[in-house]
Amino acid sequence: MTDDLTPQSFRERFAVAAFTDGGVVADLRTGSYGKINATGVAMLASLEGATSFEAAAEDIATSLKIPLAVALSDLRSLVATLGGAGVRAAPFGVVEYRPAPDGGYDLWHGEHRALHVDAPAKKLTLASPPESLPLRIYDYVSNIAPKLLFLLGVPILHGSSVAQGSTVLSMCGVSRAGKTTTARVFATHGSRLISEDLIVLDLSGGPPRVFLEAEPRVRRWFHEGACELEANHGTALDVQALREAASGPALPLETLWFLDAARRGDRFARAVIGKTEALIELLNHAFLGAESEASWRRYLAAGRAVVANATTCRMDLPNGLQTLDDAIRLYSTNSAS
């Protein structure tokens, strides 16, 4: 793709989230993303702001103090890597969220179309008779709720959170990584449990904050909505009402932990990771509810805002509830002192 790549086509197809330690470049057409180093970020910034490919190479040659021929070669090598497979988390489980022909989105379970949300993201309806679906209506509505929040402009993460004084510690990871258990143990040692599965964020201004009452509100919406759909198969749920979850008191997100069941063992270890690595991790745990170019830009920008303002750590947690409890008690005591 290097022969026909221009600054304009680059701007249309790609978005870059930059940090001092590098950055993440996302292909808005495919949804793939990958890491680049700080030099690569600078080169792509030159390409994005240039009037031509050659002008970008000239800017790179000047800023890096290298021959123009080398700058051209390096830039061509860099953009040749763009648009590849990259990184993108595969959908978890058999329930899939897909674009619908009318511009909205459907939730599928295998060959069964369970739910449909219209293009304006105002109404959620049943797409198949309940008796034909493998799971309960409640399961499908709870599954689609985070996607609906994204459609409403609300950034949301798959994770648990606790309030520690005036700030929030959030934990992200795939199912069975230990998020909920760890958050509950923290709650026995002086922290306030905020959420067990959904972290609803406020990015409206300043550092990211976590809404303290959001998860119970989201759960209430999909519980009541599932009951309504069960009782009246032809009804339509008011999606806009879900936006009320993103309101009320909030606290700054200070620390973000990434958990992985594969790293559980015999120790409690905390390793601070760079922002680029943290964003790659975070994008695997955020909810994307649409696949338009604008949606991907918003998704990437929200992730960047979160990791840029938080202390980001990769955690090793010990196996066994008692060992975990001992480690968190010691950690909480040391953090408070």
C-alpha positions in Angstrom: 0.0 0.0 0.0 3.0 2.3 0.0 2.7 3.3 -3.6 -0.7 4.9 -3.3 -0.5 6.1 0.4 -0.8 9.8 0.6 -1.2 12.0 3.7 -4.9 12.3 3.0 -5.4 8.6 2.6 -3.4 8.0 5.8 -5.6 10.4 7.7 -8.7 8.8 6.4 -7.7 5.2 7.2 -5.5 5.4 10.3 -5.4 7.0 13.7 -2.5 7.2 16.1 -2.4 7.5 19.9 1.0 8.9 20.8 2.9 8.7 24.1 6.5 9.5 25.0 7.4 5.8 24.9 5.8 5.2 21.5 2.2 4.8 20.4 -0.6 2.7 19.0 -1.7 3.0 15.4 -5.2 1.8 14.5 -6.5 0.8 11.1 -10.0 2.3 11.0 -11.0 0.1 8.1 -10.3 -3.3 9.7 -10.2 -2.5 13.4 -6.7 -3.9 13.8 -4.1 -2.0 15.9 -0.5 -2.4 16.9 2.4 -0.8 18.7 5.0 1.5 17.2 8.1 3.0 18.8 8.7 6.7 19.4 10.5 7.2 16.1 7.6 5.6 14.3 5.2 7.9 16.0 7.2 11.0 14.9 7.4 9.7 11.3 3.6 9.1 11.1 3.0 12.5 12.6 5.1 14.0 9.8 3.1 12.0 7.2 -0.2 13.0 8.8 0.6 16.7 8.6 2.3 16.8 5.2 1.0 17.7 1.8 2.7 14.7 0.1 4.6 11.6 0.9 7.8 13.2 -0.3 7.2 16.3 1.9 6.8 14.0 4.9 10.1 12.3 4.1 11.8 15.7 3.9 10.4 16.7 7.3 11.6 13.4 8.7 15.1 13.9 7.2 15.3 17.3 8.7 14.0 16.4 12.2 16.1 13.2 12.5 19.1 14.6 10.7 19.3 11.8 8.2 19.7 11.7 4.4 16.5 12.2 2.5 16.9 8.8 0.7 17.1 7.1 4.1 14.0 9.0 5.4 12.1 7.9 2.3 13.2 4.3 2.7 12.4 4.2 6.4 9.0 5.8 5.9 8.1 3.4 3.1 9.2 0.5 5.4 7.0 1.8 8.2 3.8 2.3 6.2 4.3 -1.1 4.5 3.6 -2.6 8.0 0.3 -0.7 8.3 -3.0 -2.4 7.5 -1.8 -5.9 8.5 -3.5 -8.2 10.9 -2.3 -6.3 13.9 -4.0 -7.0 17.3 -7.7 -7.4 17.9 -9.3 -9.4 20.6 -11.5 -12.2 19.2 -15.2 -12.1 20.4 -15.6 -14.1 23.6 -18.1 -17.0 23.6 -20.8 -17.8 21.1 -22.8 -14.6 21.4 -21.7 -12.1 18.7 -22.6 -8.4 18.1 -22.8 -7.6 14.4 -23.9 -4.7 12.1 -27.4 -5.0 10.9 -28.6 -4.2 7.3 -30.6 -1.2 8.5 -27.5 0.5 10.0 -28.2 -0.7 13.5 -26.8 -3.7 15.3 -27.9 -7.2 16.1 -26.9 -9.6 18.9 -26.5 -13.2 17.5 -26.3 -16.5 19.3 -25.0 -18.9 16.7 -27.7 -18.9 14.0 -30.2 -17.1 16.2 -30.7 -13.4 16.0 -31.6 -12.5 19.6 -31.8 -8.7 19.8 -31.8 -5.7 17.5 -30.9 -2.1 18.2 -32.0 0.5 15.6 -29.5 2.9 13.9 -30.3 5.9 16.1 -29.7 3.7 19.2 -33.1 4.6 20.6 -34.9 1.2 20.6 -33.9 -2.3 21.6 -36.2 -5.1 20.4 -36.4 -8.9 20.4 -35.4 -10.3 17.0 -36.6 -13.9 17.6 -39.3 -15.6 19.7 -37.9 -16.2 23.2 -38.7 -19.9 23.0 -36.4 -20.3 20.1 -33.4 -18.8 21.8 -30.8 -20.9 23.7 -30.4 -18.5 26.6 -32.6 -16.3 28.7 -33.6 -12.8 27.4 -31.8 -11.5 30.5 -28.5 -13.0 29.3 -28.8 -11.3 25.9 -29.9 -7.9 27.3 -27.1 -7.9 29.9 -24.6 -8.8 27.1 -25.6 -6.0 24.8 -25.9 -3.2 27.5 -22.2 -2.2 27.4 -22.4 -1.9 23.6 -25.5 0.3 23.9 -23.6 2.6 26.3 -20.9 3.1 23.7 -23.5 3.9 21.1 -24.8 6.6 23.6 -21.3 8.1 23.8 -20.4 6.6 27.2 -17.0 4.9 27.5 -17.1 1.7 29.5 -14.5 -0.9 30.5 -14.9 -4.6 31.4 -13.5 -4.7 34.9 -13.9 -4.1 38.6 -13.3 -1.0 40.7 -12.8 0.0 44.3 -12.6 3.5 45.8 -9.6 4.1 48.0 -10.1 7.4 49.7 -10.7 10.0 47.1 -9.5 8.0 44.1 -10.3 4.7 42.3 -8.3 1.6 41.6 -9.7 -0.3 38.6 -8.8 -3.9 37.5 -9.3 -5.2 33.9 -8.9 -8.7 32.6 -10.8 -11.4 30.8 -13.3 -13.6 32.6 -11.8 -15.6 35.4 -8.8 -13.3 35.7 -9.7 -12.6 39.3 -11.2 -9.1 38.9 -14.3 -9.5 41.0 -12.6 -11.6 43.7 -9.8 -9.1 44.1 -12.2 -6.2 44.3 -14.2 -8.0 47.0 -11.2 -8.7 49.0 -10.1 -5.1 48.8 -13.6 -4.2 50.1 -12.9 -6.2 53.3 -9.8 -4.1 53.9 -11.2 -0.6 53.9 -11.9 0.0 50.2 -15.4 0.7 48.9 -16.6 -1.7 46.2 -17.8 0.3 43.2 -18.2 -2.3 40.4 -17.6 -6.0 39.8 -17.9 -6.2 36.0 -18.5 -2.7 34.4 -16.5 0.4 34.8 -18.5 3.4 33.5 -16.2 6.4 32.8 -16.6 10.2 32.7 -14.3 11.7 30.1 -16.1 15.0 29.8 -13.3 17.1 31.1 -10.0 16.7 33.0 -8.6 13.3 34.1 -11.0 10.3 33.7 -13.3 9.6 36.5 -15.4 6.6 37.4 -19.1 6.9 38.1 -19.7 5.4 41.5 -23.4 4.4 41.1 -23.3 3.4 37.4 -23.0 -0.4 37.6 -26.2 -0.9 39.8 -28.0 1.5 37.4 -27.0 -0.5 34.3 -28.0 -3.8 36.0 -31.3 -2.3 37.0 -31.9 -1.2 33.4 -31.2 -4.6 31.8 -33.0 -6.5 34.6 -36.2 -4.5 34.2 -35.8 -4.4 30.4 -35.5 -8.2 30.2 -38.6 -8.6 32.3 -40.5 -6.2 30.0 -39.4 -8.1 26.9 -40.3 -11.4 28.5 -43.8 -10.1 29.4 -44.4 -8.4 26.1 -42.5 -9.8 23.1 -43.5 -6.9 20.9 -42.3 -4.1 23.1 -39.2 -1.9 22.5 -36.9 -0.9 25.3 -35.9 2.8 25.6 -32.1 2.7 25.0 -31.7 6.4 25.7 -32.8 5.8 29.3 -29.6 3.8 29.8 -27.6 7.0 29.5 -28.7 7.9 33.1 -26.2 5.4 34.4 -23.5 7.8 33.5 -24.4 10.4 36.0 -24.1 11.1 39.7 -21.0 11.2 41.9 -17.6 10.2 40.4 -14.0 9.9 41.5 -10.7 10.1 39.6 -9.3 6.9 38.1 -5.8 6.9 39.7 -4.6 3.3 39.2 -5.3 0.6 36.6 -4.3 -3.0 37.0 -4.3 -5.6 34.3 -4.9 -9.1 35.6 -4.4 -12.4 33.9 -5.2 -15.9 35.2 -2.1 -17.2 33.5 0.1 -15.1 35.7 -1.5 -16.3 39.0 1.0 -18.2 41.1 2.7 -17.9 44.5 3.3 -14.2 44.7 1.8 -10.7 44.7 3.8 -8.6 42.3 3.1 -5.1 40.8 5.0 -4.0 37.7 4.3 -0.5 36.3 4.1 -0.7 32.5 4.5 2.0 29.8 1.6 3.8 28.3 1.8 2.2 24.9 1.8 -1.3 26.3 -1.1 -0.3 28.7 -3.2 1.0 25.8 -2.8 -2.2 23.9 -3.9 -4.1 27.0 -6.8 -1.7 27.6 -8.2 -1.9 24.1 -8.8 -5.6 24.8 -11.0 -4.8 27.7 -13.0 -1.8 26.5 -16.4 -2.0 24.8 -16.8 -0.9 21.1 -20.4 -0.6 20.1 -20.0 0.6 16.5 -17.4 0.1 13.7 -17.5 3.5 11.9 -14.4 5.5 11.5 -15.6 8.1 14.0 -16.4 5.3 16.5 -12.9 3.8 16.2 -11.4 7.3 16.7 -13.5 7.8 19.8 -12.6 4.3 21.1 -8.9 5.0 20.7 -9.0 8.5 22.1 -10.9 7.3 25.2 -8.4 4.5 25.8 -5.5 7.0 25.4 -7.1 9.4 27.9 -7.5 6.6 30.5 -3.9 5.2 30.4 -2.3 8.7 30.0 -3.8 9.8 33.3 -3.5 6.6 35.4 -0.7 4.6 36.9 -0.9 1.4 34.8 0.4 -1.9 36.1 0.6 -5.5 35.2 -0.2 -7.6 38.2 0.8 -11.1 39.4 -1.7 -12.4 42.0 -1.3 -15.4 44.3 -3.5 -18.4 44.1 -5.7 -19.2 47.0 -8.2 -16.8 48.6 -6.4 -16.7 52.0 -3.0 -15.9 50.3 -4.7 -13.2 48.2 -6.4 -11.8 51.3 -3.0 -11.7 53.2 -1.3 -9.9 50.2 -4.1 -7.3 49.8 -4.2 -6.6 53.5 -0.5 -5.9 53.5 -0.8 -3.9 50.3 -3.7 -1.8 51.7 -1.8 -1.2 55.0 1.3 -0.1 53.2 -0.6 2.1 50.8 -2.4 3.9 53.6 0.7 4.5 55.6 
